[in-house]
């Protein structure tokens, strides 16, 4: 506002008026000297990106909202926490409480399953780490009348496998592995041994390009678009397989058709991008598989993604588009690094292309860097 203006409160909804820049207000709030309620905080966080009032007014020239917001709340360590649409926990709260009630706990539990829907449970394995985040998510789809399909039973951890079996009441009809990596498939055979009737282990066999620790042979290979059906007296639960090579040559995702959910394995994660590690990983195949999943969102009305690591993601098609954009931006940086250091090594290129990633993660980043390099060379017709 022009200099010398004196704000006046209406003393009904406004008290103690003061002129303050958004960034200054937020800093004072973080210091504990300027109390603000949640909507004000989030509005100022967005406004602080504009340098002047004129910039805000210019952005509003079309008389369309700059943003719309529907904050959602959940419990973390017993305390109420709120999240906006761009934050990682938002999708899970939208799935578990579509009417916005404060009912869902976001703490990571390895000792008991978390109910996401009436027919979907998640049990996280106790294998947290740099590569696994809070741990590998195993899922149970079904209900007591239909029995259950177990998805990604995780590492060979006896306690986790028994908890998964108990959560299903012992009634597991099928076991599906999204791919053969050591944090996803080794638990399949021990879980099968616990179950009456020896439910089949389904998935895709590991390819010769897989590392020795990722050797996996299912009882039966799933065909692309194949449907697995659990039928009960009143309802059915249908999982459809989609072959999605890229992260691994034998990777597949699953669509829970009736509920419009995508179980994405490691192809799509919440909170990080997956590693594409040649020769079993292939960047072109990975990007093509993202397109296939985007098409599936349209075909099956998919709104939520249930990843193998991290909370549920909302706005499924948008999340896939953002992930592809991120990958292509990274590829542009890889190409720029190669052009800047034409005779450089992988160490040289990773320092340039992943300069926004902590150096301690560069050895892991080099795997995806190699996948980008191979893709670029193939696009340019180089060996």
C-alpha positions in Angstrom: 0.0 0.0 0.0 1.1 3.6 -0.3 3.4 4.9 2.5 1.8 6.4 5.5 -1.5 4.3 5.5 -3.0 3.5 8.9 -4.9 0.1 9.1 -8.1 0.1 11.1 -9.7 -3.1 12.4 -13.4 -3.8 12.4 -13.1 -5.4 15.8 -15.4 -8.2 14.6 -13.1 -10.5 12.6 -10.0 -8.2 12.6 -7.9 -7.3 15.6 -4.6 -5.7 16.2 -4.0 -4.6 12.6 -0.5 -4.2 11.2 1.0 -3.9 7.7 3.4 -6.7 7.2 5.0 -8.5 4.2 4.1 -12.2 3.8 7.7 -13.4 4.3 8.1 -11.3 7.4 4.8 -12.5 8.9 5.8 -16.1 8.3 9.3 -15.6 9.9 7.7 -14.0 12.9 5.2 -16.9 13.2 8.0 -19.5 13.0 9.8 -17.5 15.8 6.6 -17.8 17.9 5.9 -14.1 18.1 3.1 -13.8 15.6 0.2 -16.2 15.9 -1.7 -17.1 12.7 -4.3 -19.8 11.9 -3.6 -22.5 9.3 -5.4 -20.9 6.3 -3.6 -17.6 6.8 -0.2 -19.4 6.9 -0.8 -21.3 3.7 -2.1 -18.2 1.9 0.9 -16.2 2.9 3.2 -19.0 1.8 1.8 -18.7 -1.7 1.7 -14.9 -1.6 5.4 -14.5 -0.6 6.4 -15.7 -4.1 5.1 -12.4 -5.5 7.5 -9.5 -5.2 4.9 -6.8 -5.2 1.2 -6.1 -4.9 1.2 -5.3 -8.6 2.5 -8.8 -9.4 -0.4 -10.3 -7.4 -2.9 -8.1 -9.2 -1.4 -9.0 -12.6 -1.7 -12.7 -11.8 -5.4 -12.1 -11.0 -6.1 -10.1 -14.1 -8.1 -13.0 -15.6 -10.4 -13.1 -12.6 -9.7 -16.8 -12.2 -8.5 -18.2 -8.8 -4.8 -18.4 -8.4 -5.3 -21.6 -6.4 -8.0 -23.5 -4.6 -7.3 -25.4 -1.4 -8.9 -28.0 0.6 -6.6 -28.8 3.6 -6.9 -32.2 5.1 -5.9 -33.3 8.6 -4.5 -36.5 10.2 -2.8 -37.6 13.3 1.0 -37.9 13.6 2.4 -39.1 16.9 -1.1 -38.5 18.4 -1.2 -34.8 17.4 -3.3 -33.2 14.7 -1.4 -32.2 11.5 -2.8 -30.5 8.4 -1.6 -31.0 4.8 -2.1 -29.2 1.5 -2.6 -30.7 -1.9 1.1 -30.6 -2.8 2.3 -32.4 0.4 3.1 -36.1 0.5 0.4 -37.2 3.0 -2.5 -35.5 1.3 -3.5 -38.3 -1.0 -3.7 -40.8 1.8 -6.0 -38.5 3.8 -8.2 -37.9 0.7 -8.6 -41.7 0.2 -9.2 -42.7 3.8 -11.4 -39.8 4.7 -13.1 -38.3 1.6 -15.5 -36.2 3.8 -12.6 -34.6 5.6 -13.1 -36.1 9.0 -10.1 -36.3 11.3 -9.8 -40.1 11.7 -6.6 -41.4 10.0 -3.2 -41.9 11.6 -0.2 -41.3 9.4 2.4 -42.9 11.6 4.3 -45.7 10.0 3.4 -49.0 11.7 5.1 -52.3 11.2 3.3 -54.1 14.0 -0.2 -54.0 12.6 -2.0 -53.3 9.3 -3.4 -49.9 8.3 -6.9 -49.9 6.9 -7.0 -47.8 3.7 -10.4 -48.9 2.5 -12.7 -51.6 3.7 -11.1 -54.0 1.2 -7.5 -52.7 1.2 -5.0 -53.0 4.0 -1.3 -52.0 4.1 1.3 -53.6 6.3 4.8 -52.0 6.1 7.8 -54.2 6.5 10.4 -53.3 9.2 13.1 -52.5 6.6 13.4 -48.7 6.5 16.4 -47.3 4.8 17.8 -44.9 2.2 16.5 -47.1 -0.6 13.3 -48.2 1.0 12.1 -45.1 2.8 9.9 -46.1 5.8 9.9 -49.7 4.5 8.3 -51.9 1.9 4.5 -51.7 1.7 2.8 -55.0 1.5 -0.9 -54.8 0.6 -3.9 -57.1 1.2 -6.9 -56.7 -1.2 -10.2 -58.4 -0.4 -12.5 -59.1 2.6 -13.4 -62.0 4.8 -16.1 -63.2 2.4 -13.8 -63.3 -0.6 -10.4 -64.1 0.9 -7.4 -61.9 0.1 -4.7 -61.3 -2.5 -1.3 -60.5 -0.9 0.8 -58.0 -2.9 4.5 -57.7 -2.4 5.1 -59.8 0.7 8.4 -58.1 1.0 11.7 -59.4 2.4 12.0 -62.8 4.1 11.2 -61.4 7.5 9.3 -64.1 9.5 7.5 -61.7 11.8 6.3 -59.5 8.9 5.2 -62.5 7.0 3.2 -63.9 10.0 1.6 -60.5 10.6 0.5 -60.4 6.9 -0.9 -63.9 7.2 -2.8 -63.0 10.4 -4.2 -59.8 9.0 -5.8 -61.9 6.3 -7.1 -64.3 8.8 -5.0 -66.9 7.1 -7.2 -66.8 4.0 -4.8 -65.7 1.2 -6.0 -66.9 -2.2 -3.1 -65.5 -4.3 0.3 -63.9 -3.8 1.4 -61.3 -6.4 4.9 -59.8 -6.6 5.2 -56.6 -8.6 8.9 -57.4 -9.4 11.8 -59.5 -8.2 13.9 -57.1 -6.1 15.0 -58.3 -2.7 12.7 -56.1 -0.7 9.6 -57.3 -2.6 9.6 -61.0 -3.5 11.6 -63.1 -1.1 8.7 -63.3 1.4 6.4 -64.9 -1.2 7.4 -68.6 -0.6 7.5 -68.4 3.2 4.0 -66.7 3.1 2.8 -69.4 0.8 4.0 -72.1 3.2 1.9 -70.6 6.0 -1.3 -70.7 4.0 -3.7 -73.6 3.6 -4.2 -74.6 0.0 -0.8 -73.2 -1.1 -2.0 -70.1 -2.9 -0.2 -69.5 -6.2 2.7 -67.0 -6.4 2.1 -64.8 -9.4 4.2 -62.2 -11.3 6.8 -62.2 -14.0 10.0 -64.2 -13.8 13.2 -62.3 -13.4 15.2 -61.8 -16.7 18.9 -62.8 -17.3 19.7 -59.1 -16.8 18.6 -59.2 -13.1 21.1 -59.2 -10.3 21.6 -62.6 -8.5 19.8 -61.3 -5.4 16.7 -60.6 -7.6 16.2 -64.1 -8.9 12.5 -64.9 -8.9 10.3 -67.5 -10.6 6.6 -67.3 -10.0 4.3 -70.4 -10.0 2.7 -68.7 -13.0 3.5 -65.7 -15.1 0.8 -63.0 -15.3 -0.2 -61.9 -18.8 -0.6 -58.2 -19.6 -4.2 -57.1 -18.9 -4.9 -60.3 -17.1 -7.5 -60.0 -14.4 -7.4 -61.7 -11.0 -10.9 -61.9 -9.4 -11.9 -62.5 -5.8 -15.6 -63.3 -5.7 -17.8 -63.3 -2.6 -21.5 -63.6 -1.9 -22.1 -59.9 -2.5 -19.1 -58.4 -4.2 -16.0 -58.9 -6.3 -12.5 -57.5 -6.2 -10.6 -57.4 -9.5 -6.9 -56.8 -9.9 -5.7 -56.2 -13.5 -2.0 -56.6 -14.3 -0.2 -54.1 -16.4 3.3 -54.9 -17.6 5.5 -51.9 -16.8 9.2 -52.6 -17.5 11.7 -49.9 -16.7 12.6 -50.0 -13.0 13.0 -53.7 -13.5 12.5 -55.8 -16.6 9.9 -57.9 -14.9 8.0 -55.1 -13.2 4.2 -55.0 -13.3 1.6 -52.7 -11.7 -1.9 -53.6 -10.6 -5.3 -51.8 -11.0 -7.9 -52.5 -8.4 -10.7 -52.0 -11.0 -13.8 -51.5 -8.7 -12.1 -48.8 -6.6 -10.0 -47.0 -9.3 -6.7 -47.6 -7.5 -3.3 -48.2 -9.0 -0.8 -50.4 -7.0 2.4 -49.1 -8.5 5.2 -51.2 -6.9 8.4 -49.3 -7.4 7.5 -47.7 -10.7 6.0 -44.7 -8.9 7.0 -43.8 -5.3 5.9 -41.1 -2.9 8.7 -38.9 -1.8 11.4 -39.9 -4.2 12.0 -41.1 -7.8 12.8 -44.7 -8.3 16.2 -45.9 -9.5 16.4 -47.2 -13.0 19.5 -49.5 -12.9 20.8 -51.0 -16.2 20.9 -53.6 -17.6 17.7 -54.8 -15.9 16.4 -51.2 -15.8 15.8 -49.2 -19.0 14.9 -45.5 -19.1 13.0 -45.6 -22.4 10.9 -48.5 -21.2 10.3 -46.7 -17.9 9.0 -43.6 -19.7 6.8 -45.7 -22.0 5.4 -47.5 -19.0 4.5 -44.2 -17.4 2.5 -43.4 -20.6 0.8 -46.7 -20.3 -0.2 -46.0 -16.7 -1.5 -42.5 -17.6 -3.8 -44.2 -20.2 -4.9 -46.6 -17.6 -6.0 -43.7 -15.3 -8.3 -42.5 -18.1 -9.7 -46.0 -18.8 -10.3 -47.0 -15.3 -10.9 -43.7 -13.5 -7.9 -44.1 -11.3 -7.5 -41.3 -8.8 -5.1 -42.7 -6.3 -1.8 -44.5 -6.4 -0.7 -47.0 -3.7 3.1 -47.2 -4.0 5.5 -49.8 -2.5 7.2 -47.1 -0.5 5.5 -44.1 1.0 2.0 -42.9 1.6 -0.9 -43.0 -0.9 -0.6 -40.4 -3.7 -3.7 -38.5 -4.9 -4.3 -36.8 -8.3 -2.9 -39.9 -10.0 -2.7 -38.7 -13.6 -1.2 -35.4 -12.5 1.4 -37.3 -10.4 2.4 -39.4 -13.3 2.7 -36.4 -15.6 4.9 -34.6 -13.0 7.1 -37.6 -12.6 7.6 -37.9 -16.4 8.4 -34.1 -16.6 10.9 -34.5 -13.7 12.6 -37.4 -15.6 12.9 -35.5 -18.8 14.2 -32.4 -17.0 16.9 -34.6 -15.4 17.7 -36.0 -18.8 18.2 -32.5 -20.2 20.7 -31.9 -17.3 22.5 -35.2 -18.2 22.7 -34.1 -21.8 24.1 -30.7 -20.8 26.7 -32.4 -18.5 27.8 -34.7 -21.4 28.1 -31.7 -23.7 30.0 -29.7 -21.1 32.4 -32.6 -20.4 32.4 -34.6 -23.7 35.3 -36.7 -22.5 34.1 -36.9 -18.9 33.5 -39.8 -16.6 30.3 -40.9 -14.9 31.7 -39.1 -11.8 32.1 -35.9 -13.7 28.6 -36.1 -15.2 26.8 -37.0 -12.0 28.3 -34.0 -10.2 26.8 -31.7 -12.9 23.5 -33.5 -13.6 22.7 -34.2 -10.0 24.1 -31.0 -8.4 20.7 -30.7 -6.5 21.2 -34.1 -4.8 23.4 -34.6 -1.8 26.8 -36.0 -2.8 26.3 -39.0 -0.6 23.5 -40.1 -2.9 25.6 -39.8 -6.1 26.6 -43.4 -6.2 22.9 -44.4 -6.3 22.2 -41.5 -8.8 24.8 -42.9 -11.1 22.7 -45.9 -11.8 19.9 -43.8 -13.2 22.4 -41.5 -14.9 23.7 -44.5 -16.8 20.1 -45.3 -17.9 19.7 -41.7 -19.2 23.1 -41.9 -21.0 22.2 -45.1 -22.7 18.8 -43.7 -23.7 20.4 -40.5 -25.1 23.0 -42.5 -27.0 20.2 -44.7 -28.5 18.2 -41.6 -29.5 21.3 -40.1 -31.2 22.1 -43.4 -32.9 25.4 -43.9 -31.0 26.4 -47.3 -29.7 
